[in-house]
Amino acid sequence: METTIVVVATLVAAGASLYMLVMNNIKDLKDNWPIYRCNPAYMPFAGLVGKDPFKNFTDCTMKSFQDYTGFVVDPIMAQFSQVTGVVTQIGGAMNDMRGMMAQTRTGFLGIVGTVFGKIENLMSQFQYIIIRMRTLMARLVGIMMSFVYIFYAGEQTGQSLINGPVGKTMNFLCFDEDTVIKTNSGNITYMKNLKLGDTLPHINTVTSVYSIDGTDVPMYILGNTKVSGGHKVWHKDKFIPVAEHPNAVRTHDSKRLVCINTHLRSFRIEGHIFMDFTEVGVVSGIADPALAQINVGDMFDGERVRGTVRHLVNGTIKFNLITDKSLITSKVEKY
């Protein structure tokens, strides 16, 4: 009991002392209330300075809580700040990487664009070269075709010559001048020695004798007879060129050839029936005895004489020349 009284008395004394202290310092308390308002010794006296004690207590409690919370949370926030800084740095690094990649992409695309530009320029030049080569090839083909047409024209010209008077003359140039032939009387003589009016077997009168230049005339051996390949011989019921006869053999050329015309237009030598040399059309110098002085190889009227001819016409000997304008015929019948 005594203890209780002592405690109560002490508290009352302390309270009275505190109250007296506050009252003595009331003016200082009012002037500096923001400093003392959260002091536990002065908080109960908030009413003395015109403040709401409950509100003052609540505000001080919240302030103390905030201060304590700040003390507790500040390290955490500091860590978050550091994390945020790291994340920011990472973001900056990523932005730098993104910028570097963008620059790399731009540079790469620039390089690719440059390379493709060079390739395009190269392809343009290559295309130009191809076009020039195609043009050159077309010109070469044109030149080659020109040569082909020139050769073709030459071949056609040669064929025309062969098919024309010159060719016909050459094709029908007859026998080697030393060919032996039998007369109607049974005598054997060389063809170069035949005379106009001589009679061959079957009363076949010689009406013309030709002396021909044998240069470049293809010659063949048929039996023992040397005759030009273009001369016609009877074989299997028709006249064919000697060159086509199965028994004809190619041989060397002759310097001079002799051909004859006969009354029956064909004659026999050693079992073979040959066509004579029948001429039609205009020939130079008909009935002109002065032509007897012209020999094979001479020039007459601007043309080379390819042969001289003696004719027996109605009992009269006449002369003419075979030149490139002479015409002959291959039409004849077997006697």
VOPADO-470590 format. One record per residue (C-alpha): residue number from 1; residue in one letter; chain; x, y, z. Coordinates in pm, 1 decimal, decimal comma, m for minus. Layout:
<atoms>
[atom NUM A A [X Y Z]]
...
</atoms>
This chain:
<atoms>
[atom 1 M A [0,0 0,0 0,0]]
[atom 2 E A [275,8 228,7 91,7]]
[atom 3 T A [449,3 151,2 m235,4]]
[atom 4 T A [142,4 246,1 m427,7]]
[atom 5 I A [110,9 568,0 m241,6]]
[atom 6 V A [476,3 643,2 m311,6]]
[atom 7 V A [437,5 570,3 m683,1]]
[atom 8 V A [123,9 777,0 m715,7]]
[atom 9 A A [277,6 1058,3 m521,1]]
[atom 10 T A [583,1 1045,7 m739,9]]
[atom 11 L A [379,0 1053,4 m1057,0]]
[atom 12 V A [170,3 1340,9 m931,3]]
[atom 13 A A [480,4 1529,2 m835,5]]
[atom 14 A A [637,0 1457,1 m1172,4]]
[atom 15 G A [323,1 1564,1 m1351,3]]
[atom 16 A A [297,8 1878,6 m1148,6]]
[atom 17 S A [658,4 1957,1 m1214,4]]
[atom 18 L A [612,2 1893,4 m1584,2]]
[atom 19 Y A [302,1 2105,7 m1591,9]]
[atom 20 M A [478,7 2387,5 m1416,0]]
[atom 21 L A [767,6 2352,4 m1658,7]]
[atom 22 V A [534,6 2369,3 m1954,8]]
[atom 23 M A [349,5 2662,8 m1814,8]]
[atom 24 N A [668,9 2847,1 m1753,5]]
[atom 25 N A [779,6 2775,8 m2111,6]]
[atom 26 I A [443,8 2808,2 m2282,0]]
[atom 27 K A [554,8 3100,0 m2491,8]]
[atom 28 D A [864,5 2913,4 m2615,1]]
[atom 29 L A [651,9 2605,0 m2674,8]]
[atom 30 K A [410,5 2796,6 m2894,9]]
[atom 31 D A [687,9 2964,4 m3085,8]]
[atom 32 N A [874,5 2637,5 m3142,0]]
[atom 33 W A [585,3 2395,6 m3150,0]]
[atom 34 P A [696,7 2228,5 m3477,1]]
[atom 35 I A [1014,5 2131,8 m3290,6]]
[atom 36 Y A [843,9 2007,3 m2973,3]]
[atom 37 R A [519,9 1871,7 m3109,7]]
[atom 38 C A [642,3 1515,1 m3152,6]]
[atom 39 N A [832,7 1513,5 m2822,6]]
[atom 40 P A [648,7 1268,4 m2597,1]]
[atom 41 A A [693,4 1510,4 m2301,2]]
[atom 42 Y A [508,3 1785,9 m2484,6]]
[atom 43 M A [258,2 1591,2 m2692,5]]
[atom 44 P A [m6,5 1585,7 m2413,9]]
[atom 45 F A [6,5 1963,9 m2394,8]]
[atom 46 A A [m82,2 2021,7 m2761,1]]
[atom 47 G A [m409,8 2172,3 m2646,9]]
[atom 48 L A [m227,3 2447,2 m2455,1]]
[atom 49 V A [m85,0 2581,0 m2781,6]]
[atom 50 G A [m416,9 2552,5 m2963,6]]
[atom 51 K A [m349,0 2224,8 m3143,9]]
[atom 52 D A [m560,8 1912,1 m3160,3]]
[atom 53 P A [m380,0 1656,8 m2944,4]]
[atom 54 F A [m527,8 1360,8 m3133,7]]
[atom 55 K A [m436,7 1499,5 m3472,5]]
[atom 56 N A [m94,7 1598,0 m3342,4]]
[atom 57 F A [m44,5 1247,6 m3207,9]]
[atom 58 T A [m156,2 1096,5 m3540,6]]
[atom 59 D A [70,7 1324,7 m3741,4]]
[atom 60 C A [368,5 1255,2 m3518,5]]
[atom 61 T A [300,9 884,4 m3527,4]]
[atom 62 M A [283,1 892,2 m3908,7]]
[atom 63 K A [597,6 1103,1 m3925,1]]
[atom 64 S A [780,8 863,0 m3699,6]]
[atom 65 F A [653,5 572,7 m3909,5]]
[atom 66 Q A [759,0 742,3 m4228,8]]
[atom 67 D A [1101,6 818,4 m4085,7]]
[atom 68 Y A [1139,9 462,0 m3971,1]]
[atom 69 T A [1003,1 327,3 m4295,3]]
[atom 70 G A [1245,6 546,5 m4486,8]]
[atom 71 F A [1527,5 416,3 m4272,2]]
[atom 72 V A [1419,9 60,7 m4347,6]]
[atom 73 V A [1323,4 104,9 m4714,8]]
[atom 74 D A [1606,4 335,1 m4823,2]]
[atom 75 P A [1861,8 49,0 m4858,2]]
[atom 76 I A [1608,2 m148,0 m5062,9]]
[atom 77 M A [1537,4 154,6 m5279,4]]
[atom 78 A A [1909,2 206,3 m5314,1]]
[atom 79 Q A [1938,6 m150,8 m5441,6]]
[atom 80 F A [1648,9 m91,7 m5677,4]]
[atom 81 S A [1821,7 223,8 m5793,3]]
[atom 82 Q A [2134,9 23,4 m5863,0]]
[atom 83 V A [1931,6 m242,6 m6045,2]]
[atom 84 T A [1756,2 32,1 m6239,2]]
[atom 85 G A [2095,2 180,6 m6324,1]]
[atom 86 V A [2218,8 m159,4 m6442,3]]
[atom 87 V A [1903,1 m213,0 m6646,6]]
[atom 88 T A [1943,2 136,9 m6789,3]]
[atom 89 Q A [2303,2 59,7 m6879,6]]
[atom 90 I A [2193,7 m268,9 m7035,2]]
[atom 91 G A [1924,8 m80,9 m7229,0]]
[atom 92 G A [2185,2 171,6 m7338,8]]
[atom 93 A A [2418,4 m111,1 m7443,6]]
[atom 94 M A [2134,7 m275,2 m7633,3]]
[atom 95 N A [2055,3 56,5 m7799,0]]
[atom 96 D A [2422,4 87,2 m7888,6]]
[atom 97 M A [2415,4 m268,7 m8026,2]]
[atom 98 R A [2098,8 m188,5 m8216,9]]
[atom 99 G A [2263,1 123,2 m8356,6]]
[atom 100 M A [2574,9 m76,8 m8446,3]]
[atom 101 M A [2361,5 m341,2 m8616,8]]
[atom 102 A A [2173,8 m67,6 m8803,1]]
[atom 103 Q A [2504,8 81,6 m8914,6]]
[atom 104 T A [2631,4 m265,3 m9006,3]]
[atom 105 R A [2313,5 m332,9 m9202,5]]
[atom 106 T A [2340,5 1,9 m9374,3]]
[atom 107 G A [2706,5 m60,5 m9454,7]]
[atom 108 F A [2636,6 m414,3 m9576,8]]
[atom 109 L A [2347,4 m296,9 m9791,2]]
[atom 110 G A [2572,1 m24,2 m9925,2]]
[atom 111 I A [2839,7 m281,1 m10012,0]]
[atom 112 V A [2579,9 m513,0 m10167,8]]
[atom 113 G A [2431,4 m221,7 m10361,3]]
[atom 114 T A [2776,5 m122,9 m10483,7]]
[atom 115 V A [2860,1 m482,7 m10582,1]]
[atom 116 F A [2530,4 m527,4 m10763,5]]
[atom 117 G A [2579,4 m190,4 m10928,9]]
[atom 118 K A [2919,8 m305,8 m11053,6]]
[atom 119 I A [2767,7 m636,7 m11165,0]]
[atom 120 E A [2489,1 m450,2 m11342,6]]
[atom 121 N A [2743,4 m229,3 m11517,1]]
[atom 122 L A [2947,2 m537,5 m11604,9]]
[atom 123 M A [2637,2 m713,4 m11737,5]]
[atom 124 S A [2554,8 m406,3 m11943,0]]
[atom 125 Q A [2903,3 m413,7 m12092,7]]
[atom 126 F A [2878,1 m789,4 m12142,9]]
[atom 127 Q A [2539,3 m746,7 m12309,1]]
[atom 128 Y A [2689,6 m480,8 m12533,9]]
[atom 129 I A [2974,7 m717,5 m12622,5]]
[atom 130 I A [2723,4 m996,9 m12695,8]]
[atom 131 I A [2527,0 m762,8 m12922,6]]
[atom 132 R A [2847,2 m664,9 m13103,1]]
[atom 133 M A [2946,7 m1030,6 m13135,0]]
[atom 134 R A [2601,5 m1114,7 m13269,8]]
[atom 135 T A [2633,5 m830,8 m13519,3]]
[atom 136 L A [2981,6 m952,6 m13613,0]]
[atom 137 M A [2855,6 m1309,6 m13651,3]]
[atom 138 A A [2567,9 m1184,9 m13866,3]]
[atom 139 R A [2816,9 m1000,8 m14085,0]]
[atom 140 L A [3039,7 m1308,2 m14103,0]]
[atom 141 V A [2737,6 m1518,3 m14195,9]]
[atom 142 G A [2649,8 m1258,7 m14457,7]]
[atom 143 I A [3004,4 m1271,6 m14594,8]]
[atom 144 M A [2999,8 m1652,7 m14592,1]]
[atom 145 M A [2662,6 m1655,3 m14765,3]]
[atom 146 S A [2802,8 m1412,4 m15021,1]]
[atom 147 F A [3088,5 m1654,1 m15087,5]]
[atom 148 V A [2840,9 m1941,6 m15100,9]]
[atom 149 Y A [2633,3 m1754,5 m15355,9]]
[atom 150 I A [2947,8 m1662,5 m15547,8]]
[atom 151 F A [3056,9 m2027,7 m15554,9]]
[atom 152 Y A [2702,8 m2132,6 m15638,4]]
[atom 153 A A [2691,0 m1878,7 m15920,5]]
[atom 154 G A [3027,9 m2006,0 m16041,0]]
[atom 155 E A [2903,1 m2363,9 m16023,3]]
[atom 156 Q A [2588,0 m2268,8 m16211,2]]
[atom 157 T A [2796,3 m2080,7 m16465,4]]
[atom 158 G A [3017,7 m2383,4 m16509,8]]
[atom 159 Q A [2711,9 m2604,2 m16539,4]]
[atom 160 S A [2567,6 m2366,0 m16796,8]]
[atom 161 L A [2891,7 m2382,3 m16988,9]]
[atom 162 I A [2882,0 m2759,5 m16970,1]]
[atom 163 N A [2520,3 m2768,1 m17081,4]]
[atom 164 G A [2579,8 m2497,9 m17345,2]]
[atom 165 P A [2774,9 m2497,7 m17669,1]]
[atom 166 V A [3118,7 m2516,6 m17507,8]]
[atom 167 G A [3023,8 m2805,2 m17284,9]]
[atom 168 K A [2852,4 m2986,8 m17565,3]]
[atom 169 T A [3154,3 m2940,9 m17788,1]]
[atom 170 M A [3381,8 m3080,5 m17522,1]]
[atom 171 N A [3145,9 m3368,0 m17441,7]]
[atom 172 F A [3130,7 m3476,6 m17803,6]]
[atom 173 L A [3498,3 m3446,9 m17890,5]]
[atom 174 C A [3555,6 m3784,7 m18033,6]]
[atom 175 F A [3846,6 m4021,2 m18088,1]]
[atom 176 D A [4220,0 m4014,1 m18046,0]]
[atom 177 E A [4369,3 m3925,9 m18384,8]]
[atom 178 D A [4556,7 m4258,6 m18393,3]]
[atom 179 T A [4239,4 m4467,1 m18354,8]]
[atom 180 V A [4225,4 m4736,6 m18625,3]]
[atom 181 I A [3907,1 m4780,5 m18826,5]]
[atom 182 K A [3808,6 m5023,9 m19100,0]]
[atom 183 T A [3688,5 m4895,1 m19437,4]]
[atom 184 N A [3426,0 m5054,3 m19658,6]]
[atom 185 S A [3703,8 m5202,9 m19873,4]]
[atom 186 G A [3849,2 m5381,7 m19571,8]]
[atom 187 N A [4151,1 m5155,2 m19533,8]]
[atom 188 I A [4262,7 m5041,9 m19186,5]]
[atom 189 T A [4353,7 m4674,5 m19145,6]]
[atom 190 Y A [4397,9 m4413,5 m18874,1]]
[atom 191 M A [4109,5 m4177,1 m18821,0]]
[atom 192 K A [4337,7 m3878,9 m18876,1]]
[atom 193 N A [4395,4 m4010,4 m19228,8]]
[atom 194 L A [4027,9 m4038,2 m19324,3]]
[atom 195 K A [3929,8 m3823,3 m19619,9]]
[atom 196 L A [3600,8 m3679,6 m19726,6]]
[atom 197 G A [3415,4 m3930,9 m19940,3]]
[atom 198 D A [3580,6 m4239,2 m19786,1]]
[atom 199 T A [3333,5 m4520,2 m19736,7]]
[atom 200 L A [3297,0 m4714,5 m19415,6]]
[atom 201 P A [3120,9 m5050,6 m19381,9]]
[atom 202 H A [2751,5 m5054,9 m19480,0]]
[atom 203 I A [2831,2 m4800,2 m19754,8]]
[atom 204 N A [2853,9 m4530,2 m19490,1]]
[atom 205 T A [3016,5 m4225,4 m19654,1]]
[atom 206 V A [3233,2 m3985,6 m19451,1]]
[atom 207 T A [3078,9 m3640,3 m19498,9]]
[atom 208 S A [3281,3 m3438,3 m19246,2]]
[atom 209 V A [3616,7 m3469,3 m19072,5]]
[atom 210 Y A [3689,1 m3272,9 m18751,4]]
[atom 211 S A [4029,6 m3205,3 m18605,7]]
[atom 212 I A [3979,2 m3112,7 m18238,5]]
[atom 213 D A [4199,9 m2981,1 m17957,2]]
[atom 214 G A [4205,2 m3260,6 m17698,2]]
[atom 215 T A [4321,0 m3047,7 m17403,5]]
[atom 216 D A [4129,8 m3129,8 m17082,3]]
[atom 217 V A [3896,3 m3372,3 m17260,3]]
[atom 218 P A [3842,3 m3683,7 m17042,3]]
[atom 219 M A [3944,0 m3992,8 m17239,9]]
[atom 220 Y A [3850,5 m4359,4 m17194,2]]
[atom 221 I A [3960,9 m4694,3 m17333,1]]
[atom 222 L A [3670,5 m4905,5 m17461,3]]
[atom 223 G A [3810,6 m5231,1 m17596,1]]
[atom 224 N A [4110,5 m5106,1 m17796,7]]
[atom 225 T A [3949,5 m4774,6 m17885,2]]
[atom 226 K A [4053,3 m4450,3 m17714,1]]
[atom 227 V A [3751,2 m4223,3 m17713,7]]
[atom 228 S A [3623,7 m3922,0 m17518,4]]
[atom 229 G A [3396,0 m3990,8 m17222,9]]
[atom 230 G A [3119,1 m3775,7 m17369,6]]
[atom 231 H A [3102,2 m3959,6 m17700,5]]
[atom 232 K A [2793,3 m4177,2 m17742,6]]
[atom 233 V A [2816,0 m4554,7 m17788,2]]
[atom 234 W A [2539,3 m4807,9 m17845,3]]
[atom 235 H A [2473,4 m5019,5 m17535,2]]
[atom 236 K A [2161,9 m5221,1 m17446,4]]
[atom 237 D A [1941,6 m5075,4 m17719,2]]
[atom 238 K A [2034,6 m4710,5 m17667,1]]
[atom 239 F A [2320,8 m4464,9 m17703,1]]
[atom 240 I A [2497,3 m4378,5 m17377,5]]
[atom 241 P A [2811,1 m4174,9 m17298,3]]
[atom 242 V A [3127,9 m4382,2 m17315,1]]
[atom 243 A A [3205,1 m4280,0 m16956,2]]
[atom 244 E A [2891,6 m4468,5 m16845,2]]
[atom 245 H A [2977,9 m4789,2 m17032,7]]
[atom 246 P A [3061,4 m5069,0 m16784,5]]
[atom 247 N A [3372,7 m5168,3 m16981,4]]
[atom 248 A A [3513,5 m4816,1 m17024,3]]
[atom 249 V A [3840,0 m4741,0 m16838,1]]
[atom 250 R A [3967,5 m4387,9 m16769,5]]
[atom 251 T A [4298,0 m4305,8 m16938,0]]
[atom 252 H A [4523,8 m4006,8 m17009,9]]
[atom 253 D A [4419,9 m3720,6 m17235,2]]
[atom 254 S A [4505,2 m3693,8 m17603,5]]
[atom 255 K A [4667,3 m3396,3 m17772,8]]
[atom 256 R A [4450,1 m3415,5 m18085,2]]
[atom 257 L A [4112,7 m3572,1 m18145,1]]
[atom 258 V A [3934,5 m3663,7 m18467,3]]
[atom 259 C A [3560,0 m3675,7 m18519,2]]
[atom 260 I A [3363,9 m3759,0 m18829,8]]
[atom 261 N A [3015,7 m3719,3 m18970,0]]
[atom 262 T A [2879,7 m3998,8 m19182,9]]
[atom 263 H A [2595,5 m4054,1 m19420,3]]
[atom 264 L A [2424,1 m4293,3 m19176,8]]
[atom 265 R A [2510,8 m4073,1 m18872,7]]
[atom 266 S A [2675,6 m4363,7 m18686,3]]
[atom 267 F A [2960,3 m4608,5 m18751,9]]
[atom 268 R A [3125,8 m4919,9 m18612,3]]
[atom 269 I A [3475,1 m4958,1 m18462,0]]
[atom 270 E A [3584,8 m5301,8 m18334,5]]
[atom 271 G A [3234,9 m5423,8 m18258,1]]
[atom 272 H A [3109,6 m5098,7 m18095,3]]
[atom 273 I A [2867,3 m4867,6 m18271,6]]
[atom 274 F A [2945,6 m4499,5 m18212,3]]
[atom 275 M A [2741,1 m4190,6 m18288,6]]
[atom 276 D A [2895,7 m3945,1 m18534,0]]
[atom 277 F A [2956,5 m3576,3 m18463,0]]
[atom 278 T A [2642,3 m3413,1 m18599,5]]
[atom 279 E A [2644,4 m3034,5 m18590,7]]
[atom 280 V A [2350,8 m2798,3 m18631,4]]
[atom 281 G A [2313,6 m2422,8 m18612,5]]
[atom 282 V A [2542,1 m2143,2 m18719,5]]
[atom 283 V A [2913,2 m2219,3 m18745,0]]
[atom 284 S A [3186,1 m1984,5 m18855,8]]
[atom 285 G A [3305,7 m1969,2 m19213,0]]
[atom 286 I A [3075,5 m2201,0 m19404,3]]
[atom 287 A A [3190,9 m2231,4 m19769,3]]
[atom 288 D A [3494,4 m2014,2 m19707,7]]
[atom 289 P A [3802,0 m2194,6 m19845,7]]
[atom 290 A A [4034,4 m1950,9 m19666,8]]
[atom 291 L A [3943,4 m2122,0 m19339,5]]
[atom 292 A A [4147,9 m2419,9 m19452,3]]
[atom 293 Q A [4455,5 m2225,0 m19344,0]]
[atom 294 I A [4338,1 m2192,3 m18979,6]]
[atom 295 N A [4459,2 m2452,9 m18732,6]]
[atom 296 V A [4334,9 m2572,7 m18395,2]]
[atom 297 G A [4432,6 m2327,6 m18120,1]]
[atom 298 D A [4438,0 m2017,7 m18345,6]]
[atom 299 M A [4220,3 m1715,6 m18266,2]]
[atom 300 F A [3935,9 m1639,2 m18505,3]]
[atom 301 D A [3694,1 m1347,2 m18470,0]]
[atom 302 G A [3805,4 m1298,2 m18108,2]]
[atom 303 E A [3748,4 m1663,5 m18013,5]]
[atom 304 R A [3976,8 m1959,7 m17968,8]]
[atom 305 V A [3944,9 m2221,4 m18242,0]]
[atom 306 R A [3866,2 m2551,9 m18078,8]]
[atom 307 G A [3842,7 m2752,7 m18400,4]]
[atom 308 T A [3864,3 m2741,6 m18779,0]]
[atom 309 V A [3613,0 m2917,4 m19002,6]]
[atom 310 R A [3609,1 m3034,1 m19361,3]]
[atom 311 H A [3265,4 m3097,5 m19512,0]]
[atom 312 L A [3158,2 m3273,1 m19827,5]]
[atom 313 V A [2840,8 m3094,3 m19937,2]]
[atom 314 N A [2687,0 m3197,4 m20269,3]]
[atom 315 G A [3027,9 m3302,3 m20398,3]]
[atom 316 T A [3194,6 m2977,8 m20284,2]]
[atom 317 I A [3448,5 m2955,9 m20000,7]]
[atom 318 K A [3372,5 m2677,5 m19757,7]]
[atom 319 F A [3544,8 m2567,6 m19441,2]]
[atom 320 N A [3426,8 m2436,7 m19107,4]]
[atom 321 L A [3557,1 m2385,9 m18757,0]]
[atom 322 I A [3438,0 m2503,0 m18417,9]]
[atom 323 T A [3451,3 m2217,9 m18167,5]]
[atom 324 D A [3281,6 m2154,0 m17834,9]]
[atom 325 K A [2970,3 m2039,4 m18023,0]]
[atom 326 S A [2933,3 m2361,0 m18223,7]]
[atom 327 L A [2626,6 m2574,7 m18153,6]]
[atom 328 I A [2590,4 m2950,1 m18172,2]]
[atom 329 T A [2311,3 m3196,0 m18116,4]]
[atom 330 S A [2299,2 m3529,2 m17939,9]]
[atom 331 K A [2000,7 m3657,2 m18139,7]]
[atom 332 V A [2095,1 m3946,2 m18366,3]]
[atom 333 E A [1958,9 m4279,9 m18473,0]]
[atom 334 K A [2143,3 m4609,5 m18498,9]]
[atom 335 Y A [2185,6 m4713,3 m18863,8]]
</atoms>
